[in-house]
Amino acid sequence: MQLYESQEIKVYNSLTGKKEVFKPINEGHIGMYVCGPTVYSNVHLGNCRTFMSFDMIFRYFRHLGYKVRYVRNITDAGHLVDDAEDGEDKIAKKARLEKLEPMEVVQRYTVDFHNILEKFNFLPPSIEPTATGHIIEQIEIIKDILEKGFAYETNGSVYFDVAKFNQEHEYGKLSGRKLEDMIANTRDLAAQDDKHNPQDFALWKKAEPQHIMRWPSPWGDGFPGWHLECTAMSTKYLGETFDIHGGGMDLKFPHHECEIAQAEACNGKSPVNYWLHANMLTLNGRKMAKSTGNSILPGEIFSGENEILSKPFSPSMVRFFMMQAHYTSILDMSNDALLASEKGFNKLMEAINSLKSLNTGKTTDFDIADWKTSCYAAMNDDFNSPILIAKLFDAVKHINLIKEGSESITLEDKLELENTLHGLVFDVLGLENKSSSDAHTEKLGGVVELLIELRKAARENKDFATSDQIRDQLAALGIQLKDGKEGTTYSL
C-alpha cells in the first residue's frame, strides 16, 4: 500500500477559485506541467521561488508514492519583450546587444538556471523540453486550429480568433475576465495592426528581415507565439487533458488563458484539471526591479556580494525561508527576515543532528502518532509548508526536553520520529543538513564579523593604519571587505 492511499489532498484550483479534493486522472500517476524560464538573463529570485514551490509539490507527491511525470519547459524563442504581441524576441534582443548568436545566449543562461537550481537542491523535472525543439508540433497545432476556424492568416502571421472562439467556449474563465469588457476597453486600438481584434493573439509571427530567429512554415518564415509553445509541449508529453498546470501568478493572464483557448480549440475539451499559481516575492516591501536597484540575484545572496544583505546566506537556509510562507502568499525578503529565519533553520538542524544521541526509556511523553498526522494534514491542505514547519518545531521542542531529561522517549518512537523528520525535512521540503564545512564557514564568518567590528573601532579612532592592515590581510586570505551605506559586508 502506497502512502497516498491513506491521504486526501486538497488543492486551491485557480480555475474554480476554491479548494478541491485532488483526484488524478490515472490512479497513482500524476502529470504536471510548469512554465519554465525564458533564458535571456540570470534566473530571477522571484522565479526561483515559483519553481521552488512546484519542486516542493513534486517532492511531496513522490514522497506519497505517486509516479509523477513533471514537465518544465525552457522558453528559448518566441517570447517578445514586455509580453507584447509585437516587438523583439527577448533572446534575439539580448543576442543583438551582446553581439552573440541567440543560441549562445540560450546556452549561457540555461546553464546558469540549472546551476542555481542545483544549489537550491531542486530535483530535475522528468522532461525539460525546449520551444525550439518543438517547432514542428507547433506548426501542426496551428494547422489544426486554422482548419477548425478558430484562427486566421494575415500577411504571413497567424492569429487566434478570440471572438470566434468565445461563441462556442469561454475565453477568460481562468482570469475571470469577460471578453465584452476587454473589447470595450480596447475598441480604439482595433485598426492598429493585422489583427481582427486587439484581443487576438499570435500563433505564428512573420519574421521581419532583421529578425534573427526564424523557421520555415506554410505561412512563410517566422517564429511561434509564446503561448503556443507551452500548449504544444504540455499536450505532447502529458496528453490532451492532464492533472496539474503550474506557474507564477503573473502568467494567469494572458499566457495561461491563451493556453486553455488553444487546447480547447484543438481538442474540444479543457486541457488541465487543476491550475496552481504561486505568488510573488518582494524585497524590503517593494517589487523587485533592476531599474530601481531593488533587486538581488541568488548568487549574490550566497556570496554576500551585494549592498542589501549584511552577510551571505546558504542556499538551503534561503530555501527554508521561502518554505515559511504559503506558495500562494506574497513573501517579503529582507535582511532581518533572513537573519531570523537562519536562527530557526539552525535550531531545526541542531535538533535533527541530536536525534541519534537521544537517550531512550520505557515511556514516551510526546504523542508521535498525533504529531505525524498533523504534519501530513498540513501538507494535504494545499501544501501548507508554513504550518508543516510550525509542526516540525513542536517536535524540536520535545527533542530539546528529552535532551534535558525533562521528557522521555522509547526506542521505537525515537526511530519513528527520526524517519518522519528526515522524510519531511529533507525529502519533502528539500532542505539540506549542515555539513562540517558549513559549520567551519559559519565560524569563519563569526571571526570576520569580529574583525570588521575591530576595524570599525579603529577607523572611528582615526587609526587608519590598523584599519587598512585588517582589510589588506583579509584580502590576502581571499576575503574581500566592501564598505557601503549600511555598513561593511564581506565575501569569502
N, C-alpha and C positions, 0 to 999 in steps of 0.2 A: 504493500500500500504506500502510495506517494503522499507526502505531507499535504499537498494541495487538496487532496480529497477530504481532509478534515477542516479546511479553511474556507470561509466565504469572504471574498474580496469585493469591496465597493469602490468604484472609481467615479470621479466627477467627470461627466461626459459633456464637453463643450457644445456638442450638437443639440442636446436636450436641455442643457442648463441645470442638471440635477445629478445627484449621486445615484448610481445604478449598480446592481449586483453584476459583477463581471462573469460572463459565461463565454468561453472561447468557442469558435465555430467548430473546431475539432477537439474533442476532449483530450486533455493532456498536451496539446500543442498550441502555441501562440505565434501569430505573425505580427510583427511590429515594425513600422517604418518611422524613421525620424529624419526630418530635413537637416542635412549636414551643412558644412560651411561653404561659402563662396571663397575660394582660395586665391585672394588677391592681396592679402596683408596678413600680419601676425594675428593669430587667433585672439579674439576679444575676450576679456574676462567674463563678460555677460553671457557670451556664447558658451563658455566653459561651464557656467552654472547650468544652462539649459541641458547640455549634453551630460553633465554630471547627474542631473535629476533622472534622466532616462537610463543612465548606466545603473543607478541605484534600483530603478524599477526592473530593469533587465536582470540584475543580480537577485532581486527578491523572487522573481518568477522562477529562476533557475534553482534557487535555494529550496523552493517548494516542490521541486521535481518536475516542473514543466519543461518540455522541449521547446526552445524558443528560436525562431528564425528572426534575427534582428538585422534589419537593413537600414543603413545610414549612408546617404549618398555624399558624393563630392561634386559640388557645382563648379565646373571648370569652363563654362561657356554660357552665354545667353542671359546672364543676369545684368541688366542695364543699370547705370548709375542712378541713384535715388529711387530705385524700384520703379522706374518710369517705363512707358511703352516706347519712347523714342530716346535717342541719345547713344552714348557709347557703352560698350560692354565693359564692366568693371575690370576684367582681366586684361582686355585689349588696351584700356586706358593706362593701366599700370605698366604694361609692356612698352607702350609708346613713350611714357615718361622716363622709364629706366633704360630705354634702348635695348630691350631684350625680346626674345621670342616669347609669345604668350605661354607656351608650354614650359619655358624656364621659370616664369612667374608661378605657374601652377605647381611645378615640382618643388620650388623653394618653400612655398607656404603650405603645401601638403605635408612636407617633411616636418615643418615647424608645428603644424597641427598635431601630428602623431607624437612628436617628442613631448609636447606639453601634456597631452592626454596620458601618455605613458607615465610621466612624473606624478600625475594625479591618480595613478593606479586604476585607469579605466580598463575594462575588458574590451577587447576588439569586437566589433559587430560581426555577425555571421557572414554578411556580404557588404562590401563597400563599393558600390558601382559609381562610375563617373558619367556625367552628362554626355561628354564627347564619345564615350564608348557605346552610346545607345541612340545614335542619330537615326539609324535605320528604323528602329522601333518607333521613334517619334514621328517619322515621316509616315509610317503605316497608320498610326493613330489619326494623324491629320487627314489622310485619305478617307478613313472611316467616318470621321466627323463631317467632312465635306459631303460624302455620299449620303449621309443621313439628314443633310440640310441644315446643320447647326453651325456652319461656317461658310465663309465666302473669301474669294481670292481677289485682291486688288493690287495691280502694279507689282506683282512678284511677291507680295506679302499675303499671308492668310490670317484672317481674324475670326475669332469665335463670336457668333451672333447671340449676344446675351438676351435680347428681346425675344427672338425666336425660341430660344431655349426655355425662357420663362413662361411661354404659352403652355408648355406641357409639364414643366418641372418648377422648382422653386429656387431661383438664384438669390442668395443672401441668407439662407436658412441657418448657416453656421454663425455668421456675424450678427444676425438679427436685423439686417438692413433690408429695406424694401426698394425694389428696382424703380418704382414710380418716384420715390423720393430722390433717388440718385439721379434719375433723368431730369427731374425738375431743378435740381441744384446745378446741373451742368449743361443745360439746354443751349446756352450761348456758345459753347465750345464745339458743338456738333460738326461744324463745317471746317474745322481747322486741319484735318488730315484725311487719310483714306478710309477711315472707319465710318460705318453707318451711324454708330452711336459712340459717345465717349466711353461708355462702359465696356464696349467690346475690347477684348484683349488679344494680343498676338499669339498665334500658334506657330507661325513661321515669319521671320522678318527678312525682307530683301536686304542683301548686303550692299551698301554703297561702295564705290570704287576704293575708298580709303580704308574700308573695314578689313582687318587682318584675318579674323576667324570666320571662315565661310565654308559651306559644304554644298555640293550639287543637290538639287531636288527637282521634282516635277514642275515647280513654280519658278525655277531659276536659282542661282547661287544665293545662299542666305544662311541663317542660323536659327535654332529653335527658340521658342519662347520659354522663359524661365519656369512658368507654371507647368508647362507640358512635360518638362524633364522628369519631375517627381511622379507624375501620373504614369509615365512610361516605365520608370524603374520600379515603382512600388507594385504595380499590377503584374509586371513580368515575373518578379520573384515571390510575390505573396498571393497572386490571384486577383480575380475581378472584385472580390469582397474579402477583406481581411480584418483582423481583430482591432488593432490599435494603430493610430497615426498620431505622432507627437511632434512638437516643435515649440518655438517661442511664441508668446502671446502676440508679438508683433507680426507674426505670419498668418494670423487668423484671417485677416482681410488685407489685400486681395488674394494672397497666394493659396491658402487652403480652400477658400471659397471657389477659386477657379479650378483647383484640382477636382473638387466634387463635381462641378459642372462638366468638365471634360470627361470624367469617368462615366457619369450618368448619360451623357450624350452618346458615348460609345456603347455602353453595356446595358443601359436602361435601368440601372439599379445603383443604390448608394454604395460607394466603394469601401467605406470604413464603418465599423460598428461603434467604436469608442474613440472620440477625439480628445486628446490630452494636451493641455497647454501650460508651459512653465512661465513663471513671471520674471520680471527684470531685476537686475542688480544695480543699485545706485552706489555712489561713492561720496561719503561725507554729506549725505542728504540731498545730493543733486545727481541728475542724469550724467552718466559718463560721456565725455566728449573731448576728443583731441583738441578741437578748436579753442576750448576754454581752459585747457590744461588740467581739467578734472578727469584724468584718465591714468590708468596703470595697467601694464601688461603682466601676465602671470609670471614670466621670467624675472621681472623687476621686483616682484614680491619675494620670490625665492632667494634672489641675490642680495636684496636690500638696497639695490642701486636705484633709488627713487627719492623724491623730496616730499613724499606723502606719509610714509610709514617710518617709525623710529628704529626699526630693526628688521632683519629678514625673518620670514615665516616659512616653515616647511610645507611642501605640497599637501601632506596628509593632514596637517593642522588646518590649512585653508579649506580642505575638503570637509573636515569636521565642522568648521564654522558655517559652511554653506548648508550642511545637513541639519543645522539647528533651526532652520526656517522651513516651513512647508513649501513644496515646489511651486504652489500656486500663489504664494505671497511675495510681495516686493521685499527684497533683502537689502539693507543698507550696510555697506562695508566702511569701517573707519579704523584708525589706529587703536582707539580704546576698545572697540568691539573685538578686534583680533587679539589684543592682549588678554582680555577677559576670557575669550574662547580658548586661548592657549593654556590658561590655568586649568580649565575644565578638561581639556584634552590630556594634559599631563597627569591629572588626577585619575582619569579613567584608565590610562595605560599603566600607571603605577599599581592600581588595584588588580588589573589583569595579570601583571607580572608577578604579583604576590600570591596568586591563587595556588600555585603548586606547593608553596611552603606553608599553607594554612594547616593548622592542627585540627584534627578531626576528633569527634566524640561520639557518644551514643545517641544524642538527640540533635534536632535542628530547630533553631528559633526562627528561621526565615522560611516562609512558605514558598518554596521554589516553583511548585506547580502553578499556583495562582499568579505568581510573578511572570512566569513564562507565558501563560495565557494572555496576560495583559500586554506583553511585548508584541505578540503576534496580532492582538486586537488592534494595536496602534498601526501596524503596517497594513493590516487588512482594511483600515479606514482611509482609503485613498493615499496609501503610502506615507503615513504621517510620521516622518522621521523625527521632528522635534519632540513628539510625545514618546516615541521609542527611546530617544536619548534621555528623557526625564526618567523613564523606567530603568534604563541602564544605571543611572545614578542612584536609584533605590538600591540596586544590587551593590554598588560601590560602598554605600553607607554601611550595609550589613557586612561586607568583606572587612571593612576597617574595624567594625565592632568585634568581629571574630578574631582579627589580628590582636586586638587589645585584650581579648579574653572575656569580654562582656557578653558575647553570644557564642554558640557552638554550632557545629555542622557535622553531619555524618559523612563518611567517605562517599557513599552513593550520591548524596545530594551535592557534595563538592564537585564530583565528576559531571553531574548534570548541569550545574551552574557554569562550570568551565566550558563544556561543549556548547551550551546555549550562548554564552557571551562571545565565544570565538565565532560561532555561526553568524550572529547578528552584527557584531562589530567589524569583523574582517570580511566575511563573505557577502553580507547584505549592504552595509554602509560603505564598504570598500576602504576602510581605514587601514593603515599600516602601523605596526608596533615600532617603537623607537629602538634602533639598533645601538650598539655600543658607540659607533661612530657618531650617531646623532647626539648621544649623551656628551661625548667629547666636544662636539661642535657647540653644544649649549654652554658647557663650562668655559670654553674658549671665548664665547660671546660675552659671558659674565666678566671675564678678565678684561676684554677690550672695553666694555662699558665702564669698568673701574678706571682704566687708563684715560678714557675720554673725560671722565669727571676730574681726574688729576690735571689733565691738560687744560680744561676749562678754568680750574682754580689758578693755574699758572698764568694763563692769559689775563685773568682778572687782576692778578698781582703784577701785571706787566713783566712777567718772567718769560719773555718770548723765546729765550734760548732753550729752556726746558720744554716749552710748548712745541717748538719746532723739532726738538730731539725725539719726543714721543711720536709725533707724526711721521718723521723720517724713518725711525727704527721700525715702526709698524709697517710702513710701505716696503721696507727691505724684506719683511717677512711675508709680503703679498697681501697685506691688509690695508685697504685704502680708506682713508677718512674723507668725508665730504661735509663741509660746513654749509649750512643753509639757514633760512629764516627760522625754521622750527628747532634748530639745534644741529648737532653733529651726528651723522649716520656713518655706517661703515659697510664695506663689503669684503667677504673673505675670498 
